[in-house]
Amino acid sequence: MVTVKDLELRMTLLELLQANVRLRRVARTHGGEWAGPCPWCGGRDRFRVWPNEDGGRYWCRSCGKHGDAIDYLRESRGLSFREAVEELGGESILKQSSMVRHKREEKLSPSLKWQGKAETFLKESIESLWRSSDVLSFLHGRGLRDETIRTAALGWNPKDQYEDRETWGLDPAMDERGKAKKLWLLEGLVIPLIEKDRVLRLRIRRAKGELRYYIVPGSDTKPMVFNSDLGSFVIVESELDGLLISQEAGDLIGTIALGSVTMRPDEDTDRPLKEAGLILNCLDFDRAGAEASWGFWSETYGAKVKRWPVPVGKDPSEAFQKGLNIRAWIEAGLPNKIPSLLREKPTEAMIRPFPREWLQRFDETQLERLAIMTVDGRLPDQEALRMLS
């Protein structure tokens, strides 16, 4: 059987985990040891990672989850063995192995019992959100309007809750003391995936603590897609980024929010991407995002993938907060489109897709080069400017 040790990895287990979990080094001997909150149970500081042991291993002392990078992808995203190996960079090895099943495994939606409980929880969370001025201020600060917040059915869970797993249709699980584990519903912003009036996923953006995002067990892990019939797409990581782009430029381009920089399209999402004429790759402005921009997307979808990072900030929401006009930035990436801010007379209220200095000094080719250097090359703005000069 193919194992992690047989693969030439595009991303190590540590990098894979760090895209979603904040880990810190706790030991340097024997290849190093890292610790942090568990991606599954959220147990604080009970999760351990050994990056150099047998190609990378992890273990949670609370819930008992353990394995390698293949196991992590299968457990956290519901991938088949083959899909996990391919994502890690082992497709050529798979073709040589007769022991791997080539039939794609069907991904099952959450059970009806799970959907019913999720719908009730979400309704309560929506009511809590509209009673919380602080949460609304946070969302407004990220550029989201009330209509967008309502349409997306965003909610707010005001406190941690623990419920019986069986009432959600989940298999029972035991903690480290041999007691039945509860289903943990974190305090935080509730971001649902809803299709045909069915709640298929609950992702919670945690209000505090090290675990930033948490997917309620039993959720579907497919990407969130907006406006899939427009023939072009922008790829982002966060659902909140996807909502912002859909709000500002949903008539111009479709948006796919992966939920994680290492997430890949499922079969339903892959189909329109293959048929699309243009894909703007806007993964987060960080190391993992830049490496993913170079790798999977261009290799899978070819020349129609255009690296289109935000010119300021790490992601579209942060760029908006720093003054980016989202619609003008999208227009600048589309063929035969003149950014609206370049058509209109600038005013103090207007926000340019690039800093004023860059617009004055550089032409379109140089601007694109600056964007690519700062994301793919991971250079600070000033260093990129010096190299271009």
C-alpha positions in Angstrom: 0.0 0.0 0.0 1.2 3.5 -0.8 2.2 5.5 2.3 3.2 9.1 2.9 6.9 8.0 2.9 6.4 6.9 -0.8 5.3 10.4 -1.9 7.1 13.5 -3.0 4.9 15.9 -1.1 3.7 19.2 -2.4 2.9 20.1 1.2 4.1 18.5 4.4 1.8 17.4 7.2 2.9 20.4 9.3 2.1 22.9 6.6 -1.2 21.1 6.0 -2.2 21.5 9.6 -0.9 25.0 10.0 -3.3 26.2 7.4 -6.1 25.6 9.9 -4.6 25.1 13.4 -2.2 27.3 15.3 0.7 25.1 16.3 3.8 25.9 18.3 7.1 24.0 18.6 7.5 22.4 22.1 10.5 20.2 21.4 13.5 20.2 19.0 14.9 16.8 19.7 14.3 13.8 17.4 13.1 15.9 14.5 10.9 18.2 16.6 7.4 18.1 18.2 4.6 20.6 17.8 1.5 21.2 19.9 -1.9 23.0 19.6 -5.7 22.6 19.7 -7.1 19.5 18.1 -8.8 20.1 14.7 -11.5 17.6 15.6 -12.3 17.9 19.4 -10.7 21.3 19.9 -9.0 20.0 23.0 -6.5 22.7 24.0 -2.9 21.7 23.8 -3.6 18.0 23.7 -2.8 17.7 20.0 0.8 16.6 19.1 2.6 16.6 15.7 5.9 15.0 14.9 6.8 16.3 11.4 9.8 14.0 10.7 8.5 10.7 12.1 7.6 8.3 9.3 6.8 11.2 6.9 4.8 13.1 9.6 2.5 11.8 12.3 -0.1 13.4 14.6 -2.0 12.2 17.7 -4.6 13.8 20.0 -4.5 12.8 23.6 -8.2 13.8 24.1 -10.1 12.2 21.3 -7.5 9.7 20.1 -7.4 10.8 16.5 -4.0 9.8 15.0 -2.3 9.2 11.7 -0.4 10.8 8.8 -1.2 13.4 6.2 -3.3 10.9 4.2 -5.4 10.1 7.3 -5.8 13.8 8.1 -7.2 14.6 4.7 -9.6 11.6 4.8 -10.8 12.3 8.4 -11.1 16.1 8.1 -12.5 16.4 4.5 -14.1 13.0 3.7 -11.6 12.3 0.8 -11.1 8.9 -0.5 -7.6 7.3 -0.2 -6.9 8.1 -3.8 -8.1 11.7 -3.6 -5.9 12.3 -0.5 -2.8 10.8 -2.1 -3.4 12.8 -5.3 -3.8 16.1 -3.3 -0.5 15.4 -1.5 1.3 14.9 -4.8 1.3 11.2 -5.4 -0.7 10.8 -8.5 2.2 9.4 -10.5 2.7 6.8 -7.8 -0.9 5.9 -7.8 -0.8 5.1 -11.5 1.9 2.6 -10.8 0.1 0.9 -7.9 -2.5 -1.8 -8.5 -3.5 -1.8 -4.8 -5.3 1.5 -5.0 -8.9 1.7 -6.0 -9.5 3.9 -9.0 -13.2 4.3 -8.4 -14.0 7.6 -6.8 -15.8 7.1 -3.5 -19.2 8.8 -3.1 -19.3 11.6 -0.6 -22.5 11.3 1.5 -24.5 14.3 2.7 -25.2 14.8 6.4 -28.0 12.6 7.6 -31.6 13.9 7.9 -31.3 13.9 11.7 -28.1 16.0 11.5 -29.7 18.4 9.1 -32.7 18.8 11.4 -30.6 19.6 14.4 -28.4 21.9 12.4 -31.4 23.8 11.1 -32.7 24.4 14.7 -29.2 25.4 15.9 -28.8 27.8 13.0 -32.2 29.5 13.5 -31.3 30.2 17.2 -27.9 31.5 16.1 -29.5 33.8 13.5 -31.7 35.3 16.1 -28.7 35.8 18.4 -26.7 37.6 15.7 -29.4 40.2 15.1 -29.5 40.9 18.8 -25.7 41.5 18.9 -24.5 44.9 17.9 -20.8 43.8 18.3 -21.1 41.0 15.9 -23.0 43.1 13.3 -20.3 45.8 13.6 -17.6 43.1 13.0 -19.4 42.0 9.8 -20.1 45.5 8.6 -16.4 46.3 9.2 -15.6 43.5 6.7 -17.8 45.1 4.1 -20.9 42.9 4.4 -24.3 44.6 4.2 -27.3 43.6 6.1 -29.0 42.1 3.0 -25.9 39.9 2.4 -25.8 38.8 6.0 -29.5 37.8 5.9 -29.2 36.0 2.6 -26.2 34.0 3.8 -28.1 33.1 7.0 -25.1 34.0 9.2 -25.6 33.4 12.9 -23.9 33.9 16.3 -23.6 31.2 18.9 -23.3 33.2 22.2 -21.7 30.4 24.3 -20.1 27.0 24.0 -22.7 24.2 24.0 -22.3 20.5 24.4 -24.9 18.0 23.1 -25.2 14.3 22.7 -23.7 13.1 19.5 -26.5 10.5 18.9 -29.1 13.3 18.8 -27.3 14.6 15.8 -27.1 11.2 14.1 -23.4 10.9 14.8 -21.7 7.7 16.0 -20.7 7.7 19.7 -17.1 8.5 20.6 -15.1 8.2 23.9 -12.8 10.7 25.5 -9.4 9.8 27.1 -11.2 8.9 30.4 -13.5 6.4 28.6 -16.6 8.6 28.9 -19.0 9.4 26.1 -17.9 12.5 24.2 -20.3 15.4 23.6 -20.7 17.3 20.4 -19.0 20.6 20.8 -20.7 23.7 19.4 -18.3 26.6 19.9 -19.1 30.2 20.8 -18.6 32.2 17.6 -19.8 33.3 14.2 -21.9 30.5 12.5 -21.3 30.2 8.7 -23.7 27.7 7.1 -23.6 25.9 3.8 -27.2 25.7 2.6 -28.3 24.0 -0.6 -32.0 23.6 -1.7 -33.1 24.7 1.8 -31.0 22.0 3.5 -28.3 22.9 6.0 -25.3 20.8 4.9 -22.5 22.4 6.9 -21.9 24.5 10.0 -18.5 26.2 10.2 -17.9 28.3 13.3 -15.4 31.2 13.3 -14.4 31.1 16.9 -14.6 34.3 19.0 -11.6 33.5 21.1 -8.9 30.9 21.6 -6.3 29.3 19.3 -8.8 27.3 17.1 -9.9 29.9 14.6 -12.3 27.8 12.5 -14.2 24.7 13.5 -16.4 22.5 11.3 -19.2 20.8 13.3 -18.7 17.0 12.9 -21.0 15.5 10.3 -20.8 18.5 8.0 -20.3 18.3 4.3 -16.9 19.7 3.4 -17.5 20.8 -0.2 -16.5 24.3 -1.3 -19.1 27.1 -1.2 -20.0 28.3 -4.7 -21.6 31.6 -5.7 -23.0 32.5 -9.2 -21.7 29.4 -10.9 -23.3 30.2 -14.3 -21.2 33.2 -15.2 -18.3 31.4 -17.0 -15.5 32.7 -14.9 -14.5 32.3 -11.2 -12.4 33.8 -8.5 -10.9 31.4 -6.0 -10.7 32.5 -2.3 -10.2 30.7 1.0 -12.8 32.2 3.4 -16.5 32.0 3.0 -16.7 35.6 4.3 -14.4 36.7 1.4 -16.6 34.8 -1.0 -19.7 36.6 0.4 -18.0 40.0 0.0 -17.0 39.4 -3.6 -20.4 38.0 -4.5 -22.0 41.1 -2.9 -19.7 43.6 -4.8 -19.2 41.8 -8.1 -21.6 38.9 -8.3 -22.9 40.1 -11.6 -19.4 39.9 -13.1 -17.9 36.6 -11.8 -18.6 33.5 -9.9 -16.8 32.8 -6.6 -15.6 29.6 -5.0 -14.8 29.8 -1.3 -12.7 26.7 -0.3 -12.8 27.1 3.4 -9.1 26.1 3.6 -6.2 26.9 1.3 -5.5 23.1 1.0 -9.1 22.2 0.1 -9.8 21.0 -3.5 -12.9 21.1 -5.7 -15.3 18.2 -5.4 -16.8 16.7 -8.6 -19.7 19.2 -8.7 -17.3 22.2 -8.4 -14.8 20.7 -10.8 -17.2 20.6 -13.7 -17.9 24.3 -14.0 -14.2 25.1 -13.4 -13.2 22.9 -16.4 -15.8 24.7 -18.5 -14.8 28.2 -17.3 -13.0 30.6 -19.6 -11.1 32.3 -16.7 -10.1 31.5 -13.1 -8.7 34.3 -10.9 -6.6 32.6 -8.2 -6.8 34.8 -5.1 -5.7 32.5 -2.3 -4.6 34.2 0.9 -1.5 36.4 0.9 0.6 34.0 3.0 3.0 31.2 2.5 0.5 28.4 2.2 -1.7 30.5 -0.2 1.3 31.4 -2.4 2.5 27.8 -2.7 -1.0 26.6 -3.6 -1.2 29.4 -6.2 1.8 27.9 -7.9 0.8 24.3 -7.6 -2.6 22.6 -7.9 -4.7 25.2 -9.7 -2.5 25.9 -12.7 -1.5 22.3 -13.0 -5.1 21.2 -13.0 -6.9 23.9 -15.0 -4.0 25.2 -17.1 -3.4 28.6 -18.7 -6.9 30.0 -17.9 -5.8 30.2 -14.3 -4.6 33.8 -13.6 -2.8 34.6 -10.3 -4.8 37.6 -9.1 -3.9 38.4 -5.4 -5.2 41.4 -3.6 -2.7 44.2 -3.9 -2.9 45.1 -0.2 -3.6 42.9 2.8 -3.7 39.2 3.1 -7.2 38.4 1.7 -10.1 40.4 0.1 -11.7 41.2 3.5 -8.5 42.6 4.9 -7.8 44.4 1.6 -11.3 46.0 1.8 -10.5 47.2 5.3 -7.2 48.7 3.9 -9.1 50.6 1.2 -9.4 48.2 -1.7 -12.4 48.6 -4.0 -13.4 45.0 -4.5 -15.4 45.5 -7.7 -12.6 47.5 -9.4 -10.1 44.9 -8.4 -12.2 42.1 -10.0 -12.8 44.3 -13.1 -9.1 44.8 -13.5 -8.6 41.0 -13.7 -11.3 40.4 -16.3 -10.5 40.7 -20.0 -11.9 43.8 -21.9 -13.0 45.4 -18.6 -11.9 48.9 -17.5 -11.9 49.2 -13.7 -14.8 51.5 -12.7 -12.5 53.6 -10.6 -10.4 54.4 -13.7 -13.5 55.4 -15.6 -14.7 57.8 -12.9 -13.3 61.0 -11.6 -11.5 60.1 -8.3 -12.8 61.5 -5.0 -11.7 61.1 -1.5 -14.5 58.6 -0.9 -13.3 56.3 -3.7 -10.9 53.5 -3.1 -8.4 52.4 -5.7 -7.6 48.8 -6.7 -3.9 49.6 -6.3 -2.1 52.3 -4.2 -2.1 55.7 -5.8 1.7 55.6 -6.1 1.6 52.4 -8.0 -1.1 53.6 -10.4 1.0 56.7 -11.2 4.3 54.9 -11.6 3.6 51.6 -13.3 1.7 50.3 -16.4 -0.7 47.3 -16.3 2.1 44.7 -16.9 4.2 46.1 -14.1 1.3 46.2 -11.7 0.5 42.5 -12.4 4.2 41.7 -11.9 4.3 43.5 -8.6 1.2 41.5 -7.4 2.8 38.2 -8.4 6.1 39.0 -6.8 4.5 39.9 -3.5 2.4 36.8 -3.4 4.2 34.0 -5.3 7.6 35.3 -4.3 6.4 36.3 -0.8 8.3 39.6 -1.0 7.3 42.6 1.1 6.0 45.5 -1.0 9.1 47.6 -0.6 11.4 44.8 -1.6 9.3 44.0 -4.7 9.4 47.7 -5.7 13.2 47.8 -5.3 13.6 44.7 -7.5 11.2 46.1 -10.2 13.1 49.4 -10.2 
